[in-house]
């Protein structure tokens, strides 16, 4: 199979996928489908410009043929690799689980702040999911939240942490709600989209992964902005 044939075959599979996503039985051009679906599909939105350029190249290959076996434009290998990559992301997107599955260090709201400081010191963690004793979700404690609490509380050269619990510090955390729960089947690109989008005018500090994205489900993993950038590139 030539590069042009491989390109066209992949293009047709992407076109079929876009048509299925439109789902209303109407006929739209490739570019029109891309523009419409990009508003709701983070993967299509990420590759929007690439898809438009692929559409132009496809038209150059197909519409300007003078003979059935005559190829007017042979795509560069990098272009073929790109369309195959886009096709894979669209039809078989990478999901956050198992990629980001891990045991997450969590705390009970009644735990001592000293325990949190130990994790910060020993493992340099900066976000900590916090739950109530009954297992219900409480909020996200961050290193910045601990610093904020110390700044508001310390009066003098000595600091006493005796009796200080996580819940006392949590309410001082300005990043308390800068998180989102997502389902384990969420695509990596959609997860990245959450980080680059604004939630109530601020950026997210973490994505918390559960089976269906509900906060009352067991935590399967957590993603920080730097984690997703390492994967997306």
N, C-alpha and C positions, 0 to 999 in steps of 0.2 A: 504494500500500500504506500503510495506517495505521500509526502507531507501535506499536499493539497487535499488529497482524499481523506487523510486522517483528520485534518482540520474541519472539513465539511461534515464528516460523520459526527464529530464531537459537537459541532455547531447545531446539527439537527437534533441531537439528544438534549442539548440545552433548550432549544426552541420548544421541543415537546414538553419539557419540564415547565417552562414558562406558561405554555398554553394550559397545562393542568392546574397550575397555580391560579390562573385567571378564573377558570372554572365556571364561566357563565355562558359558554357555548358560542360566544361572538368571536369574530376574527379580528385580530389586531396585528399590526406589524411587529416585528421583533423589537425595534427600538421603543415603540409605544408600550409594549408589555414591560420592558425593562424600566421605563420611566414610572409606570403605574405601580409596579410591584416594589420598586426601590423605596417607596414611601412607607412600606410596612415590613419589608424583609431586609434585615441588616446585612445579610450575605450579598444579596443583589445590589444593595446600596454601596457596599464596599467595592464591588467590581463593576459598578455602573459604567464608568468611562471606558474600561477595558472591553466591556460587552458592546458598547456602541462602536468602538474601533473594529471589533471582530465582525460586526454586522457589515461595516463598510468593506472590509477585506473579503468577506464572503460574497458580497455583491460583485466585487471586482473579479473574483474567480468564476462565479457562476454565470452572471448576466452578460459577461463580455466574451464568452466562449464563441469561437467561430465554428468549431467542429466539436462533436461529442467528446473526443479524447484530447482536445487542445486545452492546455492550461495556460492562461495568460499571466497568472501570478502564482509563484510557488512560495508559500509562507516560510519565513526563517524558522529554524528549529526552535528558537526561543519562544516564538509566537505559538507554535504547536504545543509546546510544553505549558505555556500559560493557559491556553484554552482548556487543556486537559486538567490543569490544576483547578481552574474555575468550575469545570464540570464536576469534579470530585467534591469540591466544597458545597456545591448546590445540591447534588443528588445524594451524596454520602458525607454530610458535614461531620467534622470532628466534634465530639460532645465533651462537656466538662467532666463527666464521669465516663471512663476511669481516669482520664488525664490528671484531674486534680483531686482524686480521692486520697485522703490522708486522715490520720487521727488528729483532731484539732484540740488544743488545750483550752478547756472551758473552765469557768468558775461558777460557784454558787453565790448568790447575792449576799449570803451571810458569811462567806469566807473572809479571812483576814487579808487586808491590803498587803501585808508582809509577804504573803504567798505570791501575789501578783508581782511585787518588786523582785522577788527571787527569779521568776520566769524572765522578766525584763533583763536582769543582770546576767543570768546563765545562758539564755537562748536568744537574747536580743529581739524577742517578739514585741510587736507593737499594737496588735489588736487581740481582744479577748472576748469571745461570746460569753454572756452572763445569763444564767437561768435561775429561776426561783427554786425553792426546795421541792415544790411539787412537779418540777420538770418543765414548767411553762417558761416561755421566753421573756427575758427582762430587758436586754439591750446590749450594745456593743461598747465595751470599755476600751479606750485607747491609751497609748503612752502619753499623748498630749492631754488627755483627760486627767491622768494622774498628776501631770505637771501643773495643770490648771488648778486642781484641788490643793496642791501644795502651796501654790502662790497665794491662794485665797485664805489658806488656813494658818500658815506659818506666821508666828508672831514672836520674834526673838531668835536667838542663835540655836535653840534646841527644838527638836521635833519629836513629839511622842506619837507613836503609831499604835499604842496600846488601845485595844477595843475598836480600832478603825476597821470597818468592814467594807467590802466591795460596793455594797449598795450606797454607802455614804459618799463614796467618791464618784460613783456612776452618775448621780444627779448633777454633778458639776461638769460633766464631760460635754464640751460643745459639739463633739462628733457623735453623740449618743445615737442618733438616728441616721447616720450616713452609711447605710448598708441596704442591701436588698436580698431577699431570699429568691433563689432560682431553682428550677427543677433539674434533676440529673441529666435529662435529655437536652438541655439547653446547648446550642452550638457554641463553640469557642468564639466565633465571630460575634454572635449575639451578646455573649458575656463582655467582650471588648466594647461593644456598642453601649452597654450599660455604663461603663466607666467613662467613656468620652461624652456621654450625654449628661445633662444637668438634672438633678432631682431636687426640686424646691429651691433652685438657684445655687446648689452646691454639688461638688463632685463626691462620688461614693468612695469610702475607704475600704470596703470589702463586699464581696458577694458570698453569701452563705448557701451551700448546696444541700438540699434535702431531696427526697424521692420525687415529690410533686411540686416542690417550691413552697410548702406550707411550713410556718415557723414551729408548729407543734410536732414535727417529725424529727427523727434522729438526724443529727448533723453528719453528712457524708464527706464534707470537705469545705475549704474556704479559699477564696481567691483574692489576692491583693492586686492593686494596679500593676506593680512590677512583675508579678507572676504572669499576667496575661500578656504583657509586652514582650516577655521573654519567649513566649510561644508564638505570638503573632509576628513579631519581628518588625 
